[in-house]
Amino acid sequence: MMTRTPMKVTEMLQQRELRTQPLPSAKQTEKASNVLAKTREPVHVFCRLKPLLSDGDLCCVRVINSTKIILEQPFQVLDNKQAAQKETQYVFRHIFESQASQQDIFSAVAQPMVESLIRGHNGLLFTYGVTGSGKTYTMTGDANNQGIMPRCLDTLFRTISGYQAKKFIFKSDHLNSFEIQLEADARSDRHIENNQYFKRELKRKYAGPLTPCQDSCDLTLLQGINKDNMYAVFITYVEVYNNSVYDLLEEGNVEKRLQSRIIREDANHNMFVHGVREIEIESAEEAIEVFQTGQKRKRMGHTVLNAESSRSHSVFNIRLVQAPANCQEELASPDARTITIGQLSLVDLAGSERSSRTKNTGLRLREAGNINNSLLTLRTCLAYLRENQQQTNAAPKIIPYRDAKITHLFKNYFDGEGQVSMIVCINPRAEDYDENVQVMKFAEMAQEVQIVRATPIKYNLGLASGRRKPNKIRKTPVSNLDGFDNAEDKNVDADVRLVYTLGLGFPEYKIDTPAQAESSIQDLTQYLVRRTERRKILRTDLESKFDGLRVHLMQMEKENLSLNRELDSLHTCYKKELDRSSALESKIRVHENSIDFLNNTVKRRERQIDDIKRQLKHQQTLLDKKDEEKENQRKTLNAKLTVERDKHNRLRKLKPATLEDSIRSKDENLSEQCSSREQSSAVESLRIAFVTTAKSTPRNTKYLTRRGTATVVDRRHRSFLTPDEGHIIKRSRI
Ligand SMILES: Nc1ncnc2c1ncn2[C@@H]1O[C@H](COP(=O)(O)OP(=O)(O)OP(=O)(O)O)[C@@H](O)[C@H]1O
């Protein structure tokens, strides 16, 4: 059994906890760690198991408890039946077993993210898993089992109900931000919208296949709403198909070919789809209707593993815009800087799949290739992020967000904005074992990545908190009173004292008969008694309120004084810090200048080194050329020498033979023809000539003399023949 030992798991958990818990040593370190613990959080990874289709199906998963799960290699996959079954244990934040309801998932995973959204924080929630493992079911659900998205919308609208701004007060600036419109402009936009037939229809009824859940959560548990703010909700819905981004809510009918969009970075370094259509919605029903319109454009396809398989990654963004209101329930300032924007991105990733199992070909195969590539990039990004966070001493790796559109869109979540959660969907069938192993490994790695949670900057207008409350309180009984006046329902328990009215108008009475007069007088008396009592109650209430107000004012005055003192000390601190920071800035400038200078010097030196290298190279080339020339000359001289040697050898062989022949013939002629002294002296002179010629002949060569004797000539000696005797006189060379 290849299990992670319990020790290892606890170590892992301890390590994870260590990263979020403050170190107890020095006070300063503790403070710094506290800040880290507050602002850093790991990716939350949840695991959801899909129910098996039939009881006979083999299962490859065993749940240990709500956080531990074991993946078992199915027996039939093993070659050898005797071999030990391979098991791997994984630990997640929570494991939802197959019987877990959609509500369970929403409450544990998405509800806290909705709360964060209301507070103005960003959040990313995505589903990850093999094709057909239940990602879309978890994210969207169906008519009877609504998923996370409709539940989020329902919770959100139920929470902000009564605090929503009028439509078109907030307007998108098409650069991922919002501006505040004047009421007159907003009214005119509302008028235009009301005139559009489509919108009127939409408002009248909604009867789509998916409806928002009506009981998504217990609202008493939800926190985070600022009752002094006004809220508006905007949605965008995009898909990433074959690594291109498309706006599923683009204007035009559903058959229209969608335009590919680019991803851009806004002024706050958040990534957004440029030119995407942001639709302001006022209710969950309206949001679902808009979602369904986009859904019709989403690319779905049939694969062997899932009849309705998502062939693209879909990103549904809920953006909550809020700004402070004044006590008249209008926005307190037209300044766009007072706006806080929170974004919750719900992402349904396309399923990872193996082409061998899906039997995909053609377009489906290309889609699958693109899906797998983008998921691989997601895995790489998270792996590099984790590495960078764990090895703080090494040079950080560049995260390849731009390699896939989906990771490019996620960049600002991973780089530090908001909370990231992932639901890993697992189909526990034995056939999915291999792919589930990969999914689990990725999930395990992902939860070691730390994300910095950014706190939104809220613009302080200096308005008192709770300013909208009195107006709201006043509105409630007044509206109740309206009903009280008109309806017969006498049991309405209107809190009339708070609006300081003495009650209903003077009752009508008729005094036609004495009996009528009697009863009218009684009624009027009762009415007046009630009225007097109410007056008393109101007076007491008013007096107590005056007292309360006085106490409250005194308290506020005290608070104000202490706050002013605090403000003064803060001002002093601020001034000191300002001085310190300007001193640091000037230091930085000096260091920057010296860095610039050093950089320039380094560049100059590098240029010089380059020049010297070039010169050396040139000299080397010249030397090589000279060597080559020398070699050529040597070869030419050698060739000439060989030719000369051959010539010389040939001459040496030829000359003595020729001369010997001529001497012999002349000797014979001379001996035959004359015996005279003159004649013989001529012969002698000829002989001397021969000897002179023979100087250059090789050593130990034999020559014929007149007497027919052989003579050996040594090269080291010069040899002569005496004219009378013909003897050879040898003389040593000097
Ligand atoms: N927890 C569950 N309970 C009941 N049915 C489920 C559950 N999860 C998934 N299903 C059913 O399984 C089928 C496939 O699920 P779904 O379409 O959500 O898979 P997917 O992971 O999104 O697939 P793909 O990646 O191909 O889009 C659907 O018919 C869905 O209703």
Ligand as a Chemical Component Dictionary entry (heavy atoms), coordinates in Angstrom:
data_LIG
# 
_chem_comp.id                   LIG 
_chem_comp.type                 NON-POLYMER 
_chem_comp.pdbx_formal_charge   0 
_chem_comp.three_letter_code    LIG 
# 
loop_
_chem_comp_atom.comp_id 
_chem_comp_atom.atom_id 
_chem_comp_atom.alt_atom_id 
_chem_comp_atom.type_symbol 
_chem_comp_atom.charge 
_chem_comp_atom.model_Cartn_x 
_chem_comp_atom.model_Cartn_y 
_chem_comp_atom.model_Cartn_z 
_chem_comp_atom.pdbx_ordinal 
LIG N1  N1  N 0 -23.376 14.906 -7.602  1  
LIG C1  C1  C 0 -24.152 14.511 -8.618  2  
LIG N2  N2  N 0 -25.381 14.010 -8.368  3  
LIG C2  C2  C 0 -26.154 13.638 -9.378  4  
LIG N3  N3  N 0 -25.840 13.698 -10.681 5  
LIG C3  C3  C 0 -24.659 14.193 -10.999 6  
LIG C4  C4  C 0 -23.740 14.630 -9.982  7  
LIG N4  N4  N 0 -22.637 15.078 -10.597 8  
LIG C5  C5  C 0 -22.848 14.934 -11.922 9  
LIG N5  N5  N 0 -24.059 14.396 -12.168 10 
LIG C6  C6  C 0 -24.601 14.099 -13.492 11 
LIG O1  O1  O 0 -23.543 13.599 -14.306 12 
LIG C7  C7  C 0 -23.622 14.086 -15.636 13 
LIG C8  C8  C 0 -22.335 14.747 -16.047 14 
LIG O2  O2  O 0 -22.107 15.840 -15.192 15 
LIG P1  P1  P 0 -21.559 17.230 -15.710 16 
LIG O3  O3  O 0 -22.079 17.593 -17.058 17 
LIG O4  O4  O 0 -21.754 18.192 -14.624 18 
LIG O5  O5  O 0 -20.023 16.840 -15.859 19 
LIG P2  P2  P 0 -18.801 17.799 -16.238 20 
LIG O6  O6  O 0 -17.705 17.452 -15.335 21 
LIG O7  O7  O 0 -19.230 19.212 -16.290 22 
LIG O8  O8  O 0 -18.418 17.294 -17.687 23 
LIG P3  P3  P 0 -17.676 18.069 -18.889 24 
LIG O9  O9  O 0 -16.291 18.358 -18.437 25 
LIG O10 O10 O 0 -17.697 17.096 -19.997 26 
LIG O11 O11 O 0 -18.464 19.291 -19.164 27 
LIG C9  C9  C 0 -24.809 15.042 -15.667 28 
LIG O12 O12 O 0 -25.889 14.380 -16.232 29 
LIG C10 C10 C 0 -25.081 15.357 -14.211 30 
LIG O13 O13 O 0 -26.450 15.583 -13.978 31 
# 
loop_
_chem_comp_bond.comp_id 
_chem_comp_bond.atom_id_1 
_chem_comp_bond.atom_id_2 
_chem_comp_bond.value_order 
_chem_comp_bond.pdbx_ordinal 
LIG N1  C1  SING 1  
LIG C1  N2  SING 2  
LIG C1  C4  DOUB 3  
LIG N2  C2  DOUB 4  
LIG C2  N3  SING 5  
LIG N3  C3  DOUB 6  
LIG C3  C4  SING 7  
LIG C3  N5  SING 8  
LIG C4  N4  SING 9  
LIG N4  C5  DOUB 10 
LIG C5  N5  SING 11 
LIG N5  C6  SING 12 
LIG C6  O1  SING 13 
LIG C6  C10 SING 14 
LIG O1  C7  SING 15 
LIG C7  C8  SING 16 
LIG C7  C9  SING 17 
LIG C8  O2  SING 18 
LIG O2  P1  SING 19 
LIG P1  O3  DOUB 20 
LIG P1  O4  SING 21 
LIG P1  O5  SING 22 
LIG O5  P2  SING 23 
LIG P2  O6  DOUB 24 
LIG P2  O7  SING 25 
LIG P2  O8  SING 26 
LIG O8  P3  SING 27 
LIG P3  O9  DOUB 28 
LIG P3  O10 SING 29 
LIG P3  O11 SING 30 
LIG C9  O12 SING 31 
LIG C9  C10 SING 32 
LIG C10 O13 SING 33 
# 
